[in-house]
Amino acid sequence: MIIFMVLPSTDEELLSERVIMDRVGELERLIKYHQDVYYNGEAEISDAEFDALWDELKGRAPDHPLLKRVGRDTTDGFPKARHVIPMGSQDKAVDEGEFLDWARKMKLSAFVVQHKLDGASLELQYEDGVLVRAVTRGDGVIGDDITVNAKRMRGVLPKIEAGFSGGIRGEVVMFREVWREKYPDKANCRNAANGLMRRKDGEGCENLKVITYDVSAVSDNPASAQTAQSVPLFQLDKNEKAFKKTFAKEIGKIEWLQKQGFQTVWAQECPTSKAVIRLRKDVANMRDTLPYDIDGLVVKDPITDPDDLKKSRPEKQIAFKFTLEEAVSTLKAVEWSESGATYTPVGIVEPVRLAGTTVQRASLNNPAMIRSLKLKIGSRVVIVKRGEIIPKIERLAEENSLLTEDIVLPQQCGVCGTVLVDEGTRLYCPNAACPKRLLHRLQKWITVMGILELGDKLINRLFEKGRVTNIADLYTLEPGELAQYDRMGELTADKVVHNIRKKREIPLAAFVAGFDFEGIGEVLMEAVVAAGYNTLEKLRAASIEQLVAVYGIAKDRAAAIKENLEQTTAEIDEVLKYITIAPPKATGLPLEGVSFCFTGELITMKRQEAEAKVKALGGTAKSSVVKDLSYLVTNTPKSGSAKNKKARELGVSIIDEAAFRKLISPEEGTLNHGLHHG
């Protein structure tokens, strides 16, 4: 069962570590789900919306194993090819305030505004004016070569101006009329288009249209072709300078594409940011009259910057999304999804159309959300799609009537019968020996270790048979016995065992996260490791008080780390017979091994900014004054504050903001002033 969850609109620095880790797990499930439906031609979200999930996971857990895999758009059966124009993600603005913030930051003299087409990205690559391949988005660098299908699509030209070598980027869309007449069984035009463009037989591709909006000659972006692995090196043509001049402006690109015979995206120049906002309102009001779907506007710098084009997230363009749609429905029931020890509520609502799809399920997050919204079975509720991706119950549409019924929470674990613990933000089974938790631990370890060949079906069979009940059991499997399961054969069994055993070393943070302790993920453990508890011995010896002193670690999380490590001592030691924890690596950064605690107001920067600078230079930011702290930073070093007193008692150096800036910025001098020792 796939569950959609959305965090409240709260600054990340105010979120608890538990909520952050819950979100990382939910992002992992969402990405896997959308990868699966994408492969099967039933995509429910656009490429940009998928990127939003991917980017959020990368931001919260940059070393997550899922991020190390190839992107979702890597359909088996098609050869791979590298892009000429990198297909990175765009920044997004969902309201006027966010857009104006971006506009002020860019300081542009004008703006080019285009429809944000709701389809699938495609790059048409030409050599000397001849189409040689059509490449899907892929992972942003390499995609699928679907040239044979693209040639059947309307709007794809086999030949253009002689001498041009480079890439032309467009969107594969299905017009609404075609969808209504031929593919009404699909949820929307986007889903239908995604499915057809990847059909091995190409059937139906003639019902698709490619609308172009960007172009780059190899002479403008030589690095993309020079480094191509599966794309032959484009030859620079004799008209190189002419092409550079043509593509100096975004409107110039559109005009050149039209001259070649391509259908191009609607585009218009706006003199001010306020004009863009007015235009967005006008376009939103008439979007239903368009022959194809759009979900916002793309706003760009009128002047093309080739360097910006090469970035994974170009700075000088932004997706200005339309205001969220809302729909009113009735909450019919609540289902509880079980993932490991956690029970997550999902609202079942009367079917309602929202942002192009029919919604029947909506996120409820946790018991606390149910209570705060005063939800009951039969409640009339307002549903939105956050980022037009995830259905979420936003609020009551009207007061509950006498006919509504209370939502009953599960009381016992459905597997082991243990009474569930309701902490508000989560409902979970506390039994460490619950079979469901043990199986989930195995699945988590397989994910962390990246053992892709060991799927859920096989591990479930091994668990049910009692052959693999803990992590160490995985490393005792032999090809001969595996070959008997699901008739996989000796070759496949050999491959599975090889992949289990090939990775013998793992970082400490990933090692601990792999044991699937409730609320203790890799991001949290990386903070602990960075604070100096970078070996298992140090981690086991750390007290709860010492762990609480680590920036961002609450007392309940610190206690959970200690408790779980103690409960699994034997299992961890058994795993260490087969796996080695990687030794701590020296960063070579100037503040390696140096820790800071900030107190009081800073003048030249925010506290979060100061802490980020410390971490970037290899240092550690702590939330309290502890014995091993290097510096307490305060602009009132002689005051009698509690932190100042404790720093003096422990012999911790107290420095002011000016001294801190000298320490982090060599050009401002060395740290020889502003020190205040107890």
N, C-alpha and C positions, 0 to 999 in steps of 0.2 A: 504494500500500500504506500503510495506516494503522498506525503503530507507537505503542505506549503506553509511556511512560517515567515513572518516579517517582524523585525524589531520595531519598537516605538521610535519615533523621530527624536532621538536623544543623542547628544554629542558622545562620541565613542569614549572619550576620557571619563565620562560619568557612568559608563556601563560597568557592571561587575564582571569579574573574570569569568564567572559561571555563565552569564548571559552571552559573553563573547564566544566561549567555547561551544555553547549550545548552537549559536549561529553558524560556527564553522562546520559543525556536524550537519546542520540543516542545509548549508550551501553544498556540501559534498553530495548529499542525497538529491538535491535539486539538479545539480549538474549531471550526475549519472542518469537521472530520469530523462532529462531533456536530450542528453546524448543518445539514449536508447531510442526515443521516439523520433529523433532526427534521422537516425540511420534507417528507420523504417518508413521514412517519407511522411510522417505525421507530426511534423514540428509544430509546437504550440506557441513558440515565441520566436521573435526575429533574431537575426545574427547580433544586432546591437544589444538586444535585451539579454541574450545569452552572455555576451561580453560583460554586461553589468554584474552578473553572478560570478563569472570567472575573475573579473577584476577585484570584486569584493573579497573573494576567497584568497586571492593573491595578496591583498592588502592585510588581511587578518592573519593568514598562515602562509607566508611566502615559500616555505619549504614543504608544503603539503604534498604527499606523493601523487595526488591526482594531477597536480600542475606539471609534473614531470612527464606526463604522457602526451602523446600527440593530440592535437586539437580534435574536436568532435567531428569536423567535416573531413574525414579521411575514409570515404567509402571504399571498401574492398572491391576490387575488380577494375578500378580506374587507375591509370598511371599517375604518378605525382609530378608536379611541376612547380617551380618557384615563380613568385610574382615579380613583375617589373615595378608596380606601384605597391608598396607595403600596405596591407589591408588592416591597419591598426584600429583601435577603438577611439571613439570620440568622447570628449567630455560632454556632460549632459546638464541641461538646466530644465527644471520642471516648473519653475514659476518665474515671474518677472524679476524678483529680487536676485535670484541666482544668475539670471542672464545679465542684469545690469552690473553685478559684481565682476563677471567675466569681461564685459565690455569696458569697464573702467580699467581693469588690469591690462587689457590689450592696447588701449589708447589708439584705436583705429580711426582714420579720417572718414571712413564710410564702411558699408557692409554689403556683401552679396548674399542674397537669401534664396534658397532653393527648397523645393518640396523634399521632405524626408520620406523617400519611397519605402513602403513596407513589403519587401520581398526578399530575395536572396542575392548577395553580391556575386559578381562575375567579372573577371578581367579578360578582355580580348587582346591577345598578343599578336603583333604584326611584325614581319620582317620585310623590309623594302616594299611596303604597301600590301603584302599578302598575309591573310590570316593563317597563322601557324598553330595556334592553340587557344583554348578557352579554359581558364583556371578558376575553380571555385575558391571561396574564402579560405578554407582550411584552417590552419593555426595562425593565420596572419602573414606567414612567410611562404609556406608551401601548401598548395591545395591540390584538388583532383583535376586532372586533365579530362574534361568532358566535351572536347571539341566536336566529336561525332554527334552529340546531342545538340550542342549549341548551333551547329550549322542548320538545324531544322527549325530553330526559333526565329520568329519575326524580329527584324531590327538588327540582325547580325550580318554584316557585310563581308563577303569573301575577299574583296579587294577595295583599297582606298588609294589615296594619293601616293604615287610612286615615290620611293625614297624615304618614306616614314618607317622607322623602326622603333617600337616601344609598346606601351600598354594603354588600353582604353578601358576605363572602369565603368560598369553599369550595374543596373539592378534588374534581375529577372522577376517579372511580375505577371500575374494573371489578371486580365480585366474582369470587372465584376459581372459583366454580361455573359462572358464565357463561363465563369464559375456558376452562375445561376442556371445556365442552360445545360452544362455538361458535367459539373462536379458538385452538385448541391449536397452530396453525402460528406464532403470535406467540411471541416469547421469554418474555414475561411479561405480567401484567395491565396494567402501566404502558404498555408499548409498544402494546398493543392499544387502550387508552383514548386515548392521544395520537393515534393514527392515525384513529380514528373521529370524534373531536370536530372534526377539521379537514376532513372530507370535504365537498366542495362540494355533494353531493346530500343530505347529512345521514343517509345510510343507516347504520343500526346504532347511532345515538345513543340509541335507546330501550333499549339494553343497558347504558347508563352510568348512574351514580348520582352526584349531587352531595351531599356531606356538608359542612355549614357549620361554621364555627368562629370567625368574627369579624364584627363589624358596626360601622359608623360612620355616624351621622347627619351630614348636611351641616352642621348646627349645631355638631357636634363638630369638624369638620374642614373649615371653609369654604374654605380656600385651594385644596383639590383641585378643587372645582367652579368657583370663581371664575376660575381660570386655564385651564379646559378650552378646548381649541381646537375639538374635534369633538363635545363633549358639551354640550347646552344647559344653561344655568345653572339649577341646582336652586333651587326656591323654598323659603325658610325657612318652616316651618309654625308654626302657633299653639301646638303642643305642644313647642316647642323645649326648654324647661326640663325637661320630663318626660323627654324622650329623653336629655338630658345626665345626669339622675339614673339612668336605667336603665343606662346604659353606664359608670357609674363603676367597676364591678368586672367582672373577666373572667367570673366565674361568672354574674353578672347578664346578661351578653351571651348566654351559652349558654341560660339560662332564658327570655330574651325570644325567642330564635330558636325554641326548642321551642314556646313559646306560639303563634307564628305558624304552626307546622305543619312546620317544617324538620326534617330529620334532622340531628342535630348530632354532632360528634366526642365521643368519650369524654373526660371531664374529671374531675379529682379534686384536692382541696386537700391539701397536705402541710405540716405545721408546721415541719419542719426540712430542711436539705439532706441529712442522713443518711437521713431518711425517703424523700426522692426517690430516693436511690441504691438503697434496698431495694425500692422500687416498680419501679424500672427492671429489676431482676433478675427480679421476679415477672412483669412484662409480657413480658420477653424469653423467659421459659420457656413462656408460653402464646400467643405471637404466632401460632404455626401453627394455633391453633384459631379465629382470627378469620376472618370471611368475606372480608376484604380485606387487602391488604399494608400493613404499616407498617415503617419502618426506624429507629425511635427514638421519643423523646418530645420534645415541645416544653414547655419550662419557662418560666413567665411570672411577673411580678409580679402578685399578685392585684388590685392597684389599677391601673386603666387610666390611663395617662399619654398624653393626646392628642398632646403634643409628641413623645414617643418614637415614636408611631405614624407620624409624618410623615417620620422619618429613613430614609435609604436602607438603613441597617443598625441596626434598633432595639437599644438597649442592654439593655433590661429583659426580654429573652426570649432563649432559647438553645435550639438543637437538641442534645439529649443523645442521641447516636447509640448504637446497640447495638454490642457488641464485634464486631470483625471476624471474619467467618467464614473458616475455613481448609478447604482440600481437598487431598488427596494425589493426585498423578498421576505419569505417566512422561514424561520429556523425550524426544520422538521425533526431533526434528531442530532445527536452528537456521537460520533464514533471515536474510539481511542486506539491510536496507533501505538504499537509496542516496538520500540527500538532499543535493544539492550535492556537496561533496567528502567528506562523512562517510558511513561505513558503520556502521549500527546493528543489533545482533543482536536477534532476536526468537525466543523459544522456542516451538516447536510441541509441544503436549502432548496426551496422550490426553484426549478430551473429558471434562469433569467439571462437575457442577452446582455453582455457587457464587453466593450472594447473588441468587438468582432467575434467573440466566442460565447458559447453557452456555459454558464457557471452553475454547478450543482454542489460544489464543495468549497469551503472557505476556511481559512486559518483561524484558529482560536488561541493559538500559542500555548496557553497553560491555564491551570485553574484560577490563578489570580486575575487573568483577563476576563474570564467568565464572570467572576464576582464583580469586578470593577465596572463592567458594562451592564450588569444586572440582567444577564441573558437568561432566558428560559425557553423551554420547548414551546413553540408557538409564537415567540417574539417576532415582531416585524422589525427587520434590520436593514441597515444601509451597507451595501457591499461596494468596495472599490478594488481596483487593480493597481497596486503599488508598482510604479514603473511600467504599467500596463502588462505586468507579468503575473503577479501572484494575487489571487483573489483573497480578500481579507474583510472580515466583518468590522466595520468602522465604528458603528454606534447603533443605538436603538432608533428606529424611524418614528416610533410613537410609544407612548406609555404601555406597559404590559397590561393586558386585560385579565379578568378573573379566570379566563379559560386556559391561560398559560400554565405550564407545569415546571417544577424545579428540575434542573439538570442533575442527574445522579452520577457521582464520580465512582469509579471502580474502587472497591475496598480491599480486595485481595489480589495477589499476583495470580494470573491465570495458569501459571506453570507450576510454581512451588507452593502456592497457598499462603505465602507470607503476607501479613498486613502491610499495605502500601503506606509510604510516608508522603504526606502532602505538605510541601514547603511553600506553596503558593506559586513560585516561579517554576516548580516542577513537581511531578507526581511520580514516585519511583519505588521499585522493590529494593529493600535494604539488604536482602539476603545475598551475601557474597558467594554462596555456593549454589545459587539458583541456576539450573541448567541453561536457561535462556541467557543469563549473563555470561556464563562460561562459553557458550557458542558465539556470542557477540564478541567476546574477547579474541577468540580465534580469528573471526572475520576481520576485526580491527588490526590484528597483527599482520594478517595477509595483506591488507591494504597498505599499512605503513611500510612493510618490506617490499611492496611492489611485486608480489608473486601473482602475476596476472593469469597464469595458466590454472591456478587452483581456484576454481569457481565455487559459488555457493552450493550448487547441487552436490558436488563431490564432497566438500567439507561437511555438509549436512549428513551425507551417508556415513562418512567416517565417524562423525560424532554419535549418530544414532546407534551404530554398531559398537560403540565404546572403544574403538581403536584409537581415536584422537580426542582426548578430553581436556588436554592442556597444551600450551605452546610447545613445550619440549617434545611432545609426542610427534609433532610434525617432522622433526629431524631424525626420527627413527624409522620413517617410512622407507620401504624398499620398492623398486620398480615391479618386482614379481608379484607382490600382493596387490599393488594398485592396479595392475593389468586386469585383475579379476572384477574390479568395480566398473559398472556401466560399460563393460566390454570395450574399454578404451584402447586396448592393445599395448604391446611392449614399447613401441616407439613413443607413443604419447605418454605412457607411464614414466619412461626414462626422462622425457622432457620435463614433466612435472617435478620429479625428484631433483633433477639438475637445477631447476629454477628455485626450488626451496633452499638448496644448499649453497648456491653460488654466491649469495650475499652473506658474508661472514662478519662484517663490521658495520656498526650503526652508531650514530651520535647518541649521547646520553638522553637528550630531550626526546628524541624519537623512540628510543628504547622504552622509556617510562610511559610515553603516550601509547605505545603499542600494547600495553597491558590493560588499556581501556578502563582506567579508574574513573569513576563517575565525576564529571566536571573538571578533570585534570587532563588537558590536552597539550599538544606540542608547543603552542604559543606560550602558555603559562610556564611550561618547563624550561623553555628557552630563557625566560626571564630569570628563573632560579639558577640556571647554569651560568648565565652572564653575571650573576651576583657573586660568583666564586664557588658555588657548589657544583663543580664541573667534573666530579668523579662520583661513582656510586658510593664509595666509602665516605666521602664528605657529605653526600646527600643523606645517607643513612644516619650519620652522626649528628646532623643538624637538629637543633631543637625547634619546637614550634615557634618560640619567640624569635629565633634567628630567621626563620622562613618568613614570618610576618614582617620582618624588617625589609624584606625584598620589595622593591617598588611594585605596587599593583597586586600583591598577594594578601588576600583577606585572611582572617584568623581561621575561618572554617575551611578554607582551601589548604592552608598550611597544616591544619590538623588532619585533613583528609590525606594529604601526601604522606605524612608520618604513619597514619593508621594503615593505609593500603600497602605501603612498603613493608611494614611489619607483618601484615597478614599474608603477604605473598613472598616472604623471604625464601622459603624452600623452593617455590616454583621459579623465582628469578634465578636462584643459584643453579637450578637444573638447566635453565635455558643458557646460562653462561658457559655451560660445557660445550655448546655448539656455536654460540655467538660471542663476538668480542665487542665491547663498548669502545668506540673510537677515543683515543686520548685527546685531552683538551688541546686546541690549536692556538698558537700565539697569533694574534691579529697583526702585530707590527704597527698598530695604531698608537698615536702619542699618549692617549689616556688609558691604555690597557692597564687594568689592575687598580685604577683610580676611581673612587666613588664620591658622589656628591649628594648632599641633601640641601634643598632650598627652603627657606622660610621667609615669610613676609613678602611684600610687593617688590617686584623688579621694575626698573625704570625703562631700560632700553629694549626689553623683550618680555614676552609672556613666559610664565614658568614652564609651560609645556614646550615652548620653543627652546628654552635653555636645556631642558632635559633631553630633547631630541638632538641638540648639538653635542651633548656629552656622549650619548649613545653612538652617534655617527663617528666620533673620535675614539671609540673603543672603551669608553668609560661606563660607569654604572650610576643610575639615578636611584636614590633610596628615599623612602617616605618618612623615615625617622632617624634619629641620631643613635647609632649603635657603636660598639667598641671598635670595629674595624673600619669605620667611616674615615675617608681621607679629608674631606672638607665640608664644613657647613657654610653655605653661602647666604649672607644676609646684609641688607643695607643699614642695619642697626646692630653692628657687632658688639657694642658695649652695653646693650640693653640687658635687662634681667629676665628675659623671656625663658621659658622652660627649656627650649632647645639650646639656647646659648649656655644656660647653666649646666645642662647635661654634657654638652660638648667640652666645656672647661673641666668638668669632673673626669671625663674619659681621655682628656688630652688631645681632643680632635681640633685640628686647625680651623679657625674661623676666618673667612675672607669676605670682602665686600664685592659688590657687582663689578667694579672696575678691575679688581684683581682677577676675578673669574674671567672677564673678557680677555685680559692679557694671557691667561692660561690657554684659552681655546683659540686665540687669534695671535699667532707668532708675530704678525706685522705690528701688533700693538705693544710689543715688548715682551720681556720675560716676567715671570711672576716673582718679583722681588719687593713688591710694595703691597700694602693693604692686608698683610697677614696679621692676625690677632690671635696669639696663642693664649690658652688658659694659663 
